[in-house]
């Protein structure tokens, strides 16, 4: 094992090169103004075509909103000594870079400095994607047959709901078994001491507010949607008080109801806006039913409509009721704890998170899935980066999971 780890540690240049090539490709969903993951998929497929995988399979999901007309996912398989499958599932899509002035480097031109690789997607989820590739390459280059059938799945469309990714695959492809080991390295912390086994419910909601545009000096002739939108935000804060249960298993131990995106309404200061679109991202403890949350939001909507004489249309973008958590004694959880302790000398504990991952879709279908990786939690923010040492060390853990017998 020491020789294998020396080999993994020697692959820093490969880690940087793959990260640079992946970062060049802005695999952004059409909902966020992008063209999806097709070009990144092509790069990955070409990269690993001669590495030694026993099979490489493409899963195409039709999407007429992108030029390629497809949102492809990729499965790369290595035959093992047993019939049990060990899946490592990472995603290829990324979120937009956000406010460009907040970046100290170019978001889609990876910059390496002080042991970190800066760029959009370098941590979420390219770090773990590269770690999984490095662990697999360690098998090939050292002529080692894994204990399990290793299956690396690179999925599309994770960032905006997985409709064209794992949700579609689970509905239409019979490729998973209930005794499979399923690792989703798309969460964690900088210490590497948490194993995520539960997620909050997710509710993404959009409010389209209609009023009447007028001159800024004549509010009496208009119906100001900016005022209504602001009051809506204040009233939505009441949800924190109504749904106030605390559960310390979760990284944020309470339900959250946060305003996020506002669509541009007018360009000038001296016009009262007659339309406004406001979006919310709600992450809710599993104790509450999303229908009950929505009912309360409907009451708030009616109050705003009456008070400000506006019309509000509510659109549910994502409604994902949290599934039953993965049991703490599930095989994947126990094996993760064992490998993390063995390789990194870290005692990892099970937790719940507010972020949504593909693991939730597996739990809905009765599959046990767990999340683990070592990350600095820079995803979705400006100056996102991945530590090279984290990629290397996580690859060691992945390698141990691939080769360690029951």
C-alpha positions as CSV (number, residue, x, y, z in Angstrom):
1,X,0.0,0.0,0.0
2,X,2.9,2.4,0.7
3,X,4.2,1.9,-2.9
4,X,0.7,2.6,-4.2
5,X,0.4,5.8,-2.2
6,X,3.8,6.9,-3.4
7,X,2.5,6.4,-6.9
8,X,-0.7,8.5,-6.2
9,X,1.4,11.2,-4.6
10,X,3.6,11.3,-7.8
11,X,0.6,12.2,-10.0
12,X,0.3,15.9,-9.0
13,X,1.0,17.0,-12.6
14,X,-1.8,14.8,-13.9
15,X,-4.2,16.2,-11.3
16,X,-3.4,19.8,-12.4
17,X,-3.6,19.0,-16.1
18,X,-7.0,17.3,-15.8
19,X,-8.3,20.1,-13.6
20,X,-7.1,22.7,-16.1
21,X,-8.8,21.0,-19.1
22,X,-12.1,20.5,-17.2
23,X,-12.2,24.1,-16.0
24,X,-11.8,25.4,-19.5
25,X,-15.2,23.9,-20.3
26,X,-18.1,25.9,-18.7
27,X,-20.5,23.0,-18.3
28,X,-23.5,25.2,-17.3
29,X,-27.1,24.2,-17.5
30,X,-29.4,25.9,-20.0
31,X,-31.5,27.2,-17.0
32,X,-28.4,29.3,-16.2
33,X,-27.7,30.3,-19.7
34,X,-25.3,27.5,-20.7
35,X,-25.0,24.6,-23.1
36,X,-24.8,21.8,-20.7
37,X,-22.1,19.2,-20.2
38,X,-21.5,17.7,-23.7
39,X,-18.0,19.1,-24.3
40,X,-16.8,18.1,-20.9
41,X,-18.3,14.7,-21.4
42,X,-16.3,14.4,-24.7
43,X,-13.1,15.4,-23.0
44,X,-13.6,12.8,-20.2
45,X,-14.5,10.1,-22.7
46,X,-11.4,10.8,-24.8
47,X,-9.1,11.1,-21.8
48,X,-9.9,7.7,-20.4
49,X,-10.6,5.8,-23.6
50,X,-7.2,3.9,-23.5
51,X,-6.7,3.8,-19.7
52,X,-7.8,0.2,-19.4
53,X,-11.5,0.4,-18.3
54,X,-13.4,-2.9,-19.1
55,X,-16.3,-0.8,-20.5
56,X,-17.2,2.8,-21.1
57,X,-20.9,3.5,-21.6
58,X,-22.7,6.7,-22.5
59,X,-26.2,7.5,-21.2
60,X,-27.8,10.2,-23.5
61,X,-30.8,12.2,-22.2
62,X,-32.5,14.3,-24.8
63,X,-32.7,18.0,-24.2
64,X,-33.6,20.3,-27.1
65,X,-32.6,23.4,-25.2
66,X,-28.9,22.8,-25.9
67,X,-27.0,22.6,-29.2
68,X,-25.9,19.0,-28.7
69,X,-29.5,18.0,-28.0
70,X,-28.2,15.7,-25.3
71,X,-27.2,15.8,-21.6
72,X,-24.8,12.9,-21.5
73,X,-23.6,10.9,-18.4
74,X,-20.7,8.5,-18.6
75,X,-20.0,5.2,-16.8
76,X,-16.5,3.7,-16.7
77,X,-16.3,0.2,-15.3
78,X,-13.5,-2.0,-14.0
79,X,-14.3,-5.7,-13.3
80,X,-13.4,-6.8,-9.8
81,X,-13.1,-10.1,-7.9
82,X,-16.7,-10.1,-6.6
83,X,-20.2,-9.4,-8.0
84,X,-20.7,-6.4,-5.8
85,X,-20.6,-3.0,-7.5
86,X,-18.8,0.0,-5.9
87,X,-20.0,3.3,-7.4
88,X,-18.3,6.6,-7.2
89,X,-20.7,9.2,-8.5
90,X,-19.5,12.7,-9.4
91,X,-21.2,15.4,-11.5
92,X,-19.8,17.2,-14.5
93,X,-21.9,20.4,-14.5
94,X,-21.0,23.6,-12.7
95,X,-22.8,26.8,-11.6
96,X,-22.1,30.1,-13.3
97,X,-19.2,32.2,-11.9
98,X,-21.4,34.9,-10.5
99,X,-20.1,38.5,-10.1
100,X,-16.9,38.6,-12.2
101,X,-15.4,41.5,-10.2
102,X,-15.2,39.3,-7.1
103,X,-12.8,36.8,-8.8
104,X,-9.1,37.3,-8.4
105,X,-8.4,34.9,-11.3
106,X,-10.3,33.9,-14.4
107,X,-13.1,31.5,-13.4
108,X,-12.7,29.3,-16.5
109,X,-8.9,29.4,-16.7
110,X,-7.6,27.3,-13.8
111,X,-4.8,29.0,-11.9
112,X,-2.4,27.1,-9.6
113,X,-0.8,28.8,-6.6
114,X,0.1,27.7,-3.1
115,X,-1.1,24.1,-3.6
116,X,-4.5,25.2,-4.7
117,X,-6.2,25.2,-8.1
118,X,-8.5,28.1,-8.6
119,X,-11.5,28.1,-11.0
120,X,-15.2,27.5,-11.2
121,X,-15.9,23.8,-10.6
122,X,-12.4,22.9,-9.3
123,X,-13.9,21.9,-6.0
124,X,-17.5,21.3,-7.0
125,X,-17.3,18.6,-8.3
126,X,-14.0,18.2,-10.3
127,X,-11.9,17.6,-7.2
128,X,-13.6,14.3,-6.4
129,X,-14.0,13.5,-10.1
130,X,-10.3,13.7,-10.5
131,X,-9.7,11.7,-7.2
132,X,-11.9,8.9,-8.6
133,X,-9.9,8.9,-11.9
134,X,-6.6,8.9,-10.0
135,X,-7.7,5.9,-7.9
136,X,-8.8,4.0,-11.0
137,X,-5.5,4.8,-12.8
138,X,-3.6,3.5,-9.8
139,X,-5.3,0.2,-10.4
140,X,-4.3,0.1,-14.0
141,X,-0.7,1.3,-13.7
142,X,0.0,-1.1,-10.8
143,X,-1.8,-4.0,-12.4
144,X,-4.2,-4.5,-9.5
145,X,-7.6,-6.1,-9.7
146,X,-10.1,-4.4,-7.4
147,X,-12.1,-6.3,-4.9
148,X,-15.4,-4.8,-6.1
149,X,-16.6,-4.0,-9.6
150,X,-15.6,-0.4,-9.7
151,X,-18.0,1.9,-11.5
152,X,-17.2,5.6,-12.0
153,X,-20.4,7.5,-13.0
154,X,-20.0,11.1,-14.2
155,X,-23.5,12.5,-14.2
156,X,-25.1,15.6,-15.8
157,X,-27.5,18.1,-14.5
158,X,-26.8,17.9,-10.7
159,X,-26.7,21.6,-10.1
160,X,-30.3,22.4,-11.1
161,X,-32.2,19.3,-10.1
162,X,-30.9,16.2,-11.9
163,X,-33.9,15.9,-14.2
164,X,-31.5,15.1,-17.1
165,X,-29.1,13.2,-14.8
166,X,-29.4,10.8,-12.0
167,X,-33.2,11.2,-11.7
168,X,-33.6,10.1,-15.3
169,X,-31.1,7.3,-15.0
170,X,-32.8,5.8,-11.9
171,X,-36.2,6.0,-13.7
172,X,-35.1,4.5,-17.0
173,X,-32.0,2.4,-16.4
174,X,-31.9,-0.8,-14.3
175,X,-28.2,-0.6,-13.4
176,X,-28.2,-0.4,-9.6
177,X,-28.6,-3.2,-7.1
178,X,-29.7,-2.9,-3.5
179,X,-26.4,-4.4,-2.3
180,X,-24.3,-1.9,-4.3
181,X,-21.9,0.4,-2.4
182,X,-22.8,4.0,-3.5
183,X,-20.4,6.8,-2.7
184,X,-21.3,10.4,-3.7
185,X,-18.2,12.5,-2.9
186,X,-20.0,15.8,-3.3
187,X,-19.9,17.1,0.3
188,X,-17.7,17.1,3.4
189,X,-15.5,19.6,5.2
190,X,-11.9,20.6,5.5
191,X,-11.1,18.0,8.2
192,X,-12.6,15.1,6.3
193,X,-14.4,13.9,9.5
194,X,-18.0,13.9,8.3
195,X,-20.0,11.3,6.4
196,X,-23.3,12.7,5.1
197,X,-26.2,10.3,5.4
198,X,-29.2,12.7,5.3
199,X,-30.3,15.8,3.5
200,X,-32.9,18.4,4.0
201,X,-35.9,18.8,1.8
202,X,-35.5,21.4,-1.0
203,X,-38.0,23.9,-2.2
204,X,-37.0,26.4,-4.9
205,X,-39.8,28.9,-5.5
206,X,-40.3,31.9,-7.9
207,X,-42.6,34.8,-7.3
208,X,-43.7,36.8,-10.3
209,X,-45.1,40.1,-9.1
210,X,-47.2,42.2,-11.4
211,X,-48.2,45.8,-10.7
212,X,-48.2,49.0,-12.7
213,X,-45.2,51.0,-14.0
214,X,-45.2,54.8,-13.5
215,X,-42.9,57.7,-13.2
216,X,-40.9,57.8,-10.0
217,X,-42.5,61.2,-9.0
218,X,-46.0,59.8,-9.4
219,X,-46.4,56.7,-7.2
220,X,-50.1,57.5,-7.1
221,X,-50.4,56.4,-10.7
222,X,-48.4,53.2,-10.3
223,X,-48.4,49.9,-8.3
224,X,-44.9,49.5,-7.0
225,X,-43.7,45.9,-7.3
226,X,-40.3,46.7,-5.7
227,X,-42.1,47.7,-2.5
228,X,-44.3,44.6,-2.6
229,X,-41.3,42.4,-3.2
230,X,-39.4,43.9,-0.3
231,X,-42.4,43.4,2.0
232,X,-42.7,39.8,0.8
233,X,-39.1,39.2,1.9
234,X,-39.9,40.5,5.4
235,X,-43.0,38.3,5.7
236,X,-41.2,35.2,4.4
237,X,-38.9,35.6,7.4
238,X,-41.8,34.6,9.6
239,X,-41.3,31.0,8.3
240,X,-38.2,30.8,10.4
241,X,-40.4,31.3,13.5
242,X,-43.2,28.9,12.4
243,X,-40.9,26.0,11.3
244,X,-38.3,26.4,14.1
245,X,-37.3,22.8,15.0
246,X,-33.6,22.3,15.8
247,X,-31.8,19.1,14.8
248,X,-28.1,19.2,15.6
249,X,-27.3,16.2,13.3
250,X,-27.4,18.7,10.4
251,X,-24.6,21.1,9.5
252,X,-27.1,24.0,9.7
253,X,-29.4,22.6,12.4
254,X,-32.6,24.5,11.4
255,X,-34.8,25.0,8.3
256,X,-33.7,27.9,6.1
257,X,-35.8,30.2,3.8
258,X,-33.5,32.5,1.9
259,X,-34.2,35.0,-0.9
260,X,-31.7,34.5,-3.7
261,X,-32.2,35.7,-7.3
262,X,-33.9,38.9,-8.4
263,X,-34.5,39.4,-12.1
264,X,-33.7,42.9,-13.5
265,X,-36.9,44.9,-13.7
266,X,-36.0,48.4,-14.9
267,X,-32.7,50.2,-16.0
268,X,-33.3,53.6,-14.5
269,X,-33.8,55.0,-11.1
270,X,-36.8,57.4,-11.8
271,X,-39.3,54.7,-12.8
272,X,-41.5,52.8,-10.4
273,X,-41.3,49.1,-11.6
274,X,-44.5,47.3,-12.7
275,X,-43.0,43.8,-12.5
276,X,-40.7,41.9,-10.3
277,X,-39.4,38.3,-10.1
278,X,-38.0,37.1,-6.8
279,X,-36.7,33.6,-6.1
280,X,-36.2,31.7,-2.9
281,X,-34.1,28.7,-1.9
282,X,-35.6,26.9,1.1
283,X,-33.8,24.0,2.8
284,X,-36.2,22.3,5.2
285,X,-35.7,19.7,7.9
286,X,-37.4,16.4,7.0
287,X,-39.8,16.8,10.0
288,X,-41.9,19.2,7.9
289,X,-43.9,18.4,4.8
290,X,-43.3,20.7,1.9
291,X,-47.0,21.0,1.3
292,X,-47.4,22.6,4.7
293,X,-44.6,25.1,3.8
294,X,-46.3,25.9,0.5
295,X,-49.6,26.5,2.2
296,X,-48.0,29.1,4.5
297,X,-46.4,30.8,1.5
298,X,-49.8,31.0,-0.2
299,X,-51.2,32.8,2.8
300,X,-48.3,35.3,2.7
301,X,-48.9,35.7,-1.1
302,X,-52.5,36.6,-0.5
303,X,-51.6,39.1,2.2
304,X,-49.2,40.9,-0.1
305,X,-51.6,40.9,-3.0
306,X,-54.3,42.5,-0.8
307,X,-52.0,45.1,0.9
308,X,-50.2,46.3,-2.3
309,X,-52.9,45.5,-5.0
310,X,-50.4,43.4,-6.9
311,X,-50.8,40.1,-8.6
312,X,-48.4,37.3,-7.6
313,X,-47.8,34.1,-9.5
314,X,-46.0,31.3,-7.7
315,X,-43.9,28.8,-9.6
316,X,-42.4,25.8,-7.9
317,X,-39.0,25.2,-9.5
318,X,-37.9,22.3,-7.4
319,X,-39.9,20.4,-4.8
320,X,-37.9,17.6,-3.3
321,X,-39.2,16.0,-0.1
322,X,-36.3,14.6,1.9
323,X,-36.1,10.8,1.9
324,X,-35.3,8.5,4.8
325,X,-31.6,8.9,5.8
326,X,-29.1,6.2,5.1
327,X,-28.7,4.0,8.2
328,X,-25.6,4.6,10.2
329,X,-24.9,0.8,10.1
330,X,-25.2,0.6,6.3
331,X,-22.2,-1.1,4.7
332,X,-21.1,2.0,2.7
333,X,-21.1,4.1,5.9
334,X,-19.1,1.6,7.9
335,X,-16.6,1.0,5.1
336,X,-16.1,4.7,4.7
337,X,-15.5,5.1,8.4
338,X,-13.0,2.3,8.3
339,X,-11.0,3.5,5.3
340,X,-10.9,7.2,6.5
341,X,-9.6,6.0,9.8
342,X,-7.1,3.6,8.2
343,X,-5.7,6.0,5.6
344,X,-6.1,9.4,7.2
345,X,-6.3,8.5,10.9
346,X,-9.5,10.5,11.1
347,X,-12.7,9.4,13.0
348,X,-15.6,10.4,10.7
349,X,-19.1,10.8,12.1
350,X,-22.4,10.7,10.3
351,X,-24.2,14.0,9.7
352,X,-27.0,15.6,7.7
353,X,-26.7,18.6,5.3
354,X,-28.8,21.2,3.7
355,X,-27.2,21.0,0.3
356,X,-28.9,18.8,-2.3
357,X,-27.0,16.0,-4.0
358,X,-27.7,13.0,-6.1
359,X,-27.6,10.8,-3.0
360,X,-31.2,12.0,-2.2
361,X,-32.5,10.3,-5.4
362,X,-30.9,7.0,-4.4
363,X,-32.4,7.2,-0.9
364,X,-35.8,7.8,-2.5
365,X,-35.4,4.5,-4.3
366,X,-34.3,2.6,-1.2
367,X,-30.6,2.6,-2.0
368,X,-28.1,3.4,0.7
369,X,-25.8,6.2,-0.4
370,X,-23.2,8.2,1.6
371,X,-21.2,11.4,1.0
372,X,-17.6,11.9,1.9
373,X,-14.7,14.1,0.7
374,X,-12.2,16.6,2.1
375,X,-13.1,20.1,0.8
376,X,-12.8,23.7,2.0
377,X,-16.4,24.4,1.1
378,X,-15.6,27.0,-1.6
379,X,-18.2,25.8,-4.0
380,X,-20.5,28.3,-5.7
381,X,-18.6,31.3,-4.4
382,X,-16.0,33.5,-6.0
383,X,-12.4,32.3,-6.1
384,X,-13.5,28.7,-5.8
385,X,-10.5,26.4,-5.3
386,X,-9.5,22.8,-4.8
387,X,-6.5,21.8,-2.7
388,X,-4.2,19.4,-4.5
389,X,-3.4,17.5,-1.3
390,X,-7.1,16.9,-0.8
391,X,-7.4,15.4,-4.3
392,X,-4.4,13.1,-3.6
393,X,-5.5,12.0,-0.1
394,X,-9.1,11.4,-1.1
395,X,-7.8,9.3,-4.0
396,X,-6.0,7.1,-1.5
397,X,-9.3,6.6,0.4
398,X,-11.1,5.7,-2.8
399,X,-8.4,3.3,-3.7
400,X,-8.7,1.6,-0.3
401,X,-12.4,1.3,-0.7
402,X,-12.0,-0.3,-4.2
403,X,-9.5,-2.9,-3.0
404,X,-10.4,-3.6,0.6
405,X,-12.4,-6.9,1.1
406,X,-15.4,-7.1,3.4
